Amino acid sequence: MKAGNAKSVMIVEKDPASRALLNKILKSLDCYVVGESSGGQDALDLYEKRNPDIVLLDIQQPGKQGLEILKEIIKQNPSQIVIILTAESDQDTVLSCVAAGAKGYVLKSDSANAIQDRIKKFIP
């Protein structure tokens, strides 16, 4: 249940340590995690069940790739806020994600404070 202006967030990230860090960052931003997935079809099923305000999506996924997941989420909800998580700042990948509907991206190699600041910019 939402409290005040808290935003619901779904995390799609294959690395458990990264998910734990994101949980901590999101809590500090008055967000709450409504679901976590390591990717693939599970991410899409969870998205449909939880209907989050924001999706943090690791672009490098096992099975169904992050760009495919992104396109399917945006097809279901064109106004969905999806923030791409990426280990590399490959401009072509980032531009492909933005063209497909992502609102922006976060580099996983950044410091926790930098990640927090970047995510904060996308929270309505």
C-alpha positions, 0 to 999 in steps of 0.5 A, spaced: 500 500 500 502 506 498 504 511 503 504 519 501 507 520 495 511 514 495 513 511 489 512 503 487 518 500 484 520 494 480 527 491 480 529 487 474 536 485 475 540 479 475 545 480 481 542 479 488 548 484 491 545 490 486 538 488 487 540 489 495 543 496 493 538 498 489 533 497 495 537 501 500 537 507 495 530 506 493 528 506 501 532 513 501 528 516 496 521 514 499 520 509 494 518 502 496 519 495 492 513 491 489 517 486 486 524 483 484 526 479 478 532 476 475 529 477 468 526 474 462 518 472 462 518 472 469 519 480 469 514 481 464 509 476 469 511 480 475 510 487 471 503 485 469 501 483 477 504 489 480 503 495 476 509 499 479 510 506 478 517 505 476 521 499 473 529 499 474 531 494 468 538 491 467 539 491 460 543 485 460 538 479 462 539 472 461 534 469 456 529 475 454 534 481 453 532 487 457 531 491 450 525 486 449 522 486 456 523 494 455 519 494 448 514 489 451 512 493 457 512 500 453 507 496 448 503 495 454 503 502 457 507 507 453 507 512 459 511 507 464 517 510 467 523 505 465 530 506 467 535 502 464 541 499 469 547 498 465 554 496 466 557 500 460 555 506 457 555 504 450 552 509 447 548 505 441 545 501 447 543 507 451 540 510 445 536 504 443 533 503 449 531 511 449 528 510 442 524 504 445 521 508 451 526 508 456 526 515 460 533 514 462 539 510 464 543 509 470 550 506 470 551 500 475 559 502 476 557 509 479 557 510 486 551 509 490 550 516 491 551 518 484 546 512 482 541 515 488 542 522 484 540 519 477 534 515 480 531 521 483 531 525 477 526 520 474 521 520 480 515 524 478 
